[in-house]
Amino acid sequence: MVALELLFFIGPLAIMFMIATMEMQSLVLIPNYGIDNFVSVFAEYVNRVAFTNTVTIAVSTTVTAAIVAYPIAYYIARFGGAHKNQLLILVMVPFWTNYIVRIYGWKIILGSQGVVNSGLMALGVINEPIGWLINTKFSLWLGLTYLWLPFMILPLYSSLEKIDRSIIEAAYDLGASRTSVFRHVIFPMSLSGLVGGSIFVFIFSMGAYIVPAMLGGGELFVGTRIAYEFGIGGDWPMGAAIGSVLVLLVGGTLWALIGYVDMEEMF
């Protein structure tokens, strides 16, 4: 088992870090090892903007997903009753469709001739299409939130479902209000699910490529920067260096959150 982990996880990471220390000339890797590419990741303006945009949107996506997912997960766990399985299936229905198709659907909805603009113009609310609905940070944030929302709902539901109802009833019997019960009983006991869902959404958002490429409208994002360097840019070491910094950033965040909450309680 350990050998397989080394082969399929640590091995590719080691190769990526090694490529990041090399040079490339005429699409040929040159083993002139150094840290120049890592320095360029932080020194070049486009990379700094890409990381700033990525972290900002990933955090906002995570916060939004948590705000939207919590009441949904709470409703299913608390009031789902005999229909819990059906409600959970509805949460997972988007997984049955290729996510590229789903993201393309947002292009149709948010486009200048899309459902939103056409509907608002038909109602006389606006006279011309709203430009910031598509190919902006807004559409990027909306697409990522929609795409990863189920990964926030399911861990939250799992944690909320495990809460002993007798503890909640005891709090009410002792005179606690609904707000106090939520603040001191329900929320703390569901924190592992909230952190677990946040880890999923944050990591997936940080490493996103398809959504920024389809809805970002050229906004600088780490995923698109890596794709550019490995593609048109023809600078694999720089792409590997950007990817390496991304791995370290996400890994550090993951380590900090796992140390804060016992992830074994999530499921």
C-alpha positions as CSV (number, residue, x, y, z in Angstrom):
1,M,0.0,0.0,0.0
2,V,2.8,2.4,0.9
3,A,4.6,1.6,-2.3
4,L,1.4,2.4,-4.3
5,E,1.1,5.7,-2.5
6,L,4.7,6.6,-3.3
7,L,4.2,5.5,-7.0
8,F,0.9,7.3,-7.8
9,F,1.0,10.3,-5.5
10,I,4.5,11.3,-4.3
11,G,6.1,10.2,-7.6
12,P,4.2,12.6,-9.9
13,L,4.7,15.4,-7.4
14,A,8.5,14.7,-7.2
15,I,8.7,14.8,-11.0
16,M,6.8,18.1,-11.1
17,F,9.1,19.7,-8.6
18,M,12.1,18.4,-10.5
19,I,10.9,19.9,-13.8
20,A,10.2,23.2,-12.0
21,T,14.0,23.4,-11.3
22,M,15.0,22.9,-14.9
23,E,15.2,25.1,-18.0
24,M,13.6,24.6,-21.4
25,Q,15.0,25.5,-24.8
26,S,13.2,24.8,-28.1
27,L,10.7,22.5,-26.3
28,V,13.6,20.5,-24.8
29,L,14.1,20.2,-21.0
30,I,17.6,21.3,-20.0
31,P,18.9,19.9,-16.7
32,N,20.3,23.2,-15.5
33,Y,18.8,23.0,-12.0
34,G,18.0,26.1,-10.0
35,I,15.2,28.1,-8.3
36,D,14.8,30.8,-11.0
37,N,11.4,29.5,-12.0
38,F,10.1,29.7,-8.4
39,V,11.5,33.2,-8.1
40,S,9.6,34.2,-11.3
41,V,6.4,32.8,-9.9
42,F,6.4,35.6,-7.3
43,A,8.3,38.2,-9.3
44,E,6.2,38.2,-12.5
45,Y,3.1,40.4,-12.3
46,V,0.8,38.0,-14.2
47,N,1.5,35.2,-11.7
48,R,0.9,37.4,-8.7
49,V,-2.4,38.6,-10.1
50,A,-3.3,35.0,-11.0
51,F,-2.7,33.8,-7.4
52,T,-4.5,36.8,-6.0
53,N,-7.5,36.1,-8.2
54,T,-7.5,32.4,-7.5
55,V,-7.3,32.7,-3.7
56,T,-9.9,35.5,-3.6
57,I,-12.4,33.6,-5.7
58,A,-11.7,30.3,-4.0
59,V,-12.4,31.9,-0.6
60,S,-15.5,33.7,-1.7
61,T,-16.8,30.5,-3.4
62,T,-16.2,28.5,-0.2
63,V,-18.0,31.1,2.0
64,T,-20.9,31.3,-0.5
65,A,-21.2,27.5,-0.7
66,A,-21.2,27.2,3.1
67,I,-23.9,29.9,3.4
68,V,-26.1,28.2,0.8
69,A,-25.4,24.6,1.8
70,Y,-25.9,24.8,5.5
71,P,-29.7,25.5,5.5
72,I,-30.2,22.9,2.7
73,A,-28.2,20.2,4.7
74,Y,-30.0,21.2,7.9
75,Y,-33.4,20.9,6.3
76,I,-32.6,17.4,4.9
77,A,-31.2,16.2,8.2
78,R,-33.9,17.7,10.4
79,F,-37.1,17.6,8.3
80,G,-36.3,15.2,5.5
81,G,-37.9,12.3,7.3
82,A,-38.8,9.4,4.9
83,H,-37.7,11.5,1.9
84,K,-34.1,12.0,2.9
85,N,-32.8,9.6,0.3
86,Q,-34.8,11.3,-2.4
87,L,-33.5,14.7,-1.4
88,L,-29.9,13.5,-1.3
89,I,-30.4,12.1,-4.8
90,L,-31.5,15.5,-5.9
91,V,-28.3,17.0,-4.5
92,M,-26.3,14.4,-6.5
93,V,-28.3,14.7,-9.7
94,P,-25.8,17.2,-11.2
95,F,-23.1,14.5,-11.0
96,W,-25.0,12.5,-13.6
97,T,-24.1,15.1,-16.3
98,N,-20.7,16.0,-17.5
99,Y,-19.6,19.2,-15.7
100,I,-18.4,20.8,-18.9
101,V,-22.0,20.6,-20.3
102,R,-23.3,22.1,-17.0
103,I,-20.8,25.0,-17.2
104,Y,-21.7,25.6,-20.8
105,G,-25.3,25.9,-19.7
106,W,-24.3,28.9,-17.6
107,K,-22.8,30.5,-20.7
108,I,-26.3,30.2,-22.3
109,I,-28.0,31.5,-19.2
110,L,-25.7,34.5,-18.6
111,G,-24.8,35.4,-22.1
112,S,-25.8,38.7,-23.8
113,Q,-28.6,36.9,-25.5
114,G,-29.1,34.5,-22.7
115,V,-32.1,33.7,-20.5
116,V,-31.3,36.4,-17.8
117,N,-30.7,39.3,-20.2
118,S,-33.5,38.3,-22.5
119,G,-35.9,38.0,-19.7
120,L,-35.0,41.3,-18.1
121,M,-35.1,43.1,-21.4
122,A,-38.5,41.6,-22.2
123,L,-39.8,42.9,-18.8
124,G,-38.4,46.3,-19.5
125,V,-36.1,46.2,-16.5
126,I,-33.0,46.9,-18.7
127,N,-32.5,48.4,-22.2
128,E,-29.4,46.5,-23.1
129,P,-27.6,43.3,-22.0
130,I,-25.8,43.4,-18.7
131,G,-22.1,42.9,-19.6
132,W,-20.7,41.8,-16.2
133,L,-22.9,38.6,-16.1
134,I,-20.5,36.6,-18.3
135,N,-16.7,36.5,-18.8
136,T,-16.0,38.2,-15.5
137,K,-15.1,37.3,-11.9
138,F,-18.8,37.2,-11.1
139,S,-19.5,34.5,-13.6
140,L,-16.4,32.6,-12.5
141,W,-17.5,32.8,-8.8
142,L,-21.1,31.7,-9.7
143,G,-19.9,28.8,-11.9
144,L,-17.5,27.5,-9.2
145,T,-20.1,27.9,-6.4
146,Y,-22.7,26.0,-8.5
147,L,-20.3,23.3,-9.5
148,W,-18.9,22.5,-6.0
149,L,-22.0,23.1,-3.9
150,P,-22.9,19.4,-3.5
151,F,-19.4,18.8,-2.0
152,M,-20.4,21.2,0.8
153,I,-23.9,19.9,1.3
154,L,-23.0,16.2,1.7
155,P,-20.4,16.5,4.5
156,L,-22.6,19.0,6.3
157,Y,-25.6,16.7,6.1
158,S,-23.5,13.8,7.4
159,S,-22.4,15.8,10.5
160,L,-25.9,17.2,11.1
161,E,-27.5,13.8,10.8
162,K,-25.2,12.4,13.5
163,I,-26.2,15.0,16.1
164,D,-28.0,13.3,19.0
165,R,-31.5,14.7,19.2
166,S,-31.6,14.2,22.9
167,I,-28.9,16.8,23.4
168,I,-30.9,19.3,21.5
169,E,-34.1,18.5,23.5
170,A,-32.1,18.7,26.7
171,A,-31.0,22.2,25.8
172,Y,-34.6,23.3,25.1
173,D,-35.7,21.7,28.4
174,L,-33.1,23.9,30.2
175,G,-34.6,27.0,28.7
176,A,-32.3,27.7,25.8
177,S,-33.7,29.6,22.9
178,R,-33.5,28.4,19.3
179,T,-30.6,30.8,18.6
180,S,-28.7,29.6,21.7
181,V,-29.3,25.9,20.7
182,F,-28.0,26.6,17.3
183,R,-25.0,28.6,18.5
184,H,-23.9,26.4,21.3
185,V,-25.1,22.9,20.3
186,I,-25.9,22.4,16.6
187,F,-23.2,24.6,15.0
188,P,-20.3,23.3,17.1
189,M,-21.3,19.7,16.5
190,S,-21.6,20.2,12.8
191,L,-18.2,22.0,12.5
192,S,-16.4,19.0,11.2
193,G,-18.7,18.7,8.3
194,L,-18.4,22.5,7.6
195,V,-14.7,22.3,7.6
196,G,-14.7,19.1,5.5
197,G,-16.9,20.7,2.9
198,S,-14.8,23.9,3.0
199,I,-11.7,21.8,2.3
200,F,-13.3,20.2,-0.7
201,V,-14.7,23.4,-2.2
202,F,-11.5,25.4,-1.6
203,I,-9.2,22.8,-3.0
204,F,-11.4,22.2,-6.1
205,S,-11.7,26.0,-6.7
206,M,-8.0,26.6,-6.3
207,G,-7.2,24.0,-8.9
208,A,-10.0,24.8,-11.3
209,Y,-9.3,25.2,-15.0
210,I,-12.4,24.5,-17.1
211,V,-14.6,27.0,-15.3
212,P,-12.1,29.9,-15.6
213,A,-11.4,28.9,-19.2
214,M,-15.2,28.9,-20.1
215,L,-16.6,31.6,-17.9
216,G,-13.6,33.7,-16.8
217,G,-13.3,35.7,-20.0
218,G,-9.5,35.9,-19.9
219,E,-9.3,36.6,-16.1
220,L,-5.9,35.5,-14.8
221,F,-6.3,32.2,-12.8
222,V,-3.7,29.8,-11.7
223,G,-5.2,26.9,-13.6
224,T,-5.3,28.8,-16.9
225,R,-1.7,30.1,-16.3
226,I,-0.4,26.5,-15.9
227,A,-2.3,25.4,-19.0
228,Y,-0.8,28.3,-20.9
229,E,2.8,27.6,-19.9
230,F,2.4,23.9,-20.7
231,G,0.7,24.7,-24.0
232,I,1.1,27.9,-26.1
233,G,3.8,29.3,-23.7
234,G,6.0,26.3,-24.2
235,D,7.6,26.8,-20.8
236,W,7.1,23.6,-18.9
237,P,9.4,24.4,-16.0
238,M,7.5,27.6,-15.3
239,G,4.2,25.8,-15.5
240,A,5.6,23.1,-13.1
241,A,6.8,25.9,-10.7
242,I,3.4,27.5,-10.7
243,G,1.8,24.1,-10.0
244,S,4.3,23.4,-7.3
245,V,3.5,26.6,-5.5
246,L,-0.2,25.9,-5.8
247,V,0.3,22.4,-4.3
248,L,2.3,23.9,-1.4
249,L,-0.4,26.6,-0.8
250,V,-3.3,24.1,-0.9
251,G,-1.3,21.5,1.1
252,G,-0.6,24.1,3.8
253,T,-4.2,25.1,4.0
254,L,-5.3,21.5,4.2
255,W,-2.8,20.7,6.9
256,A,-4.0,23.6,9.0
257,L,-7.7,22.7,8.7
258,I,-7.2,19.0,9.4
259,G,-5.2,20.0,12.5
260,Y,-8.2,22.1,13.6
261,V,-10.9,19.5,13.2
262,D,-10.8,15.8,13.3
263,M,-11.7,14.8,9.7
264,E,-12.7,11.3,10.8
265,E,-15.8,12.8,12.4
266,M,-17.0,14.1,9.0
267,F,-18.3,10.7,7.8
